[in-house]
Amino acid sequence: MEEIMKLAANYGFPMVVAGYLLVRLEPLIKELQKSITLLTLVVAKQSDVDVEQMRQIVEGGS
């Protein structure tokens, strides 16, 4: 707890809160990314779209 107080004193409360939230939310963001990728593949298969073609679209290629 003392270390957090030192960080808050040195870097400011908003920066400490932003860092804390980033650390807490990073695993959730990674899980959401996996879910979105999986759902994209499921929709591609159900729509009879080639999976490789869908992968290129998702990655930004033509």
HELIX and SHEET records of a PDB file:
HELIX    1   1 GLU A    2  TYR A   11  1                                  10    
HELIX    2   2 PHE A   13  GLN A   46  1                                  34    
HELIX    3   3 VAL A   51  GLU A   59  1                                   9    
END                                                                             
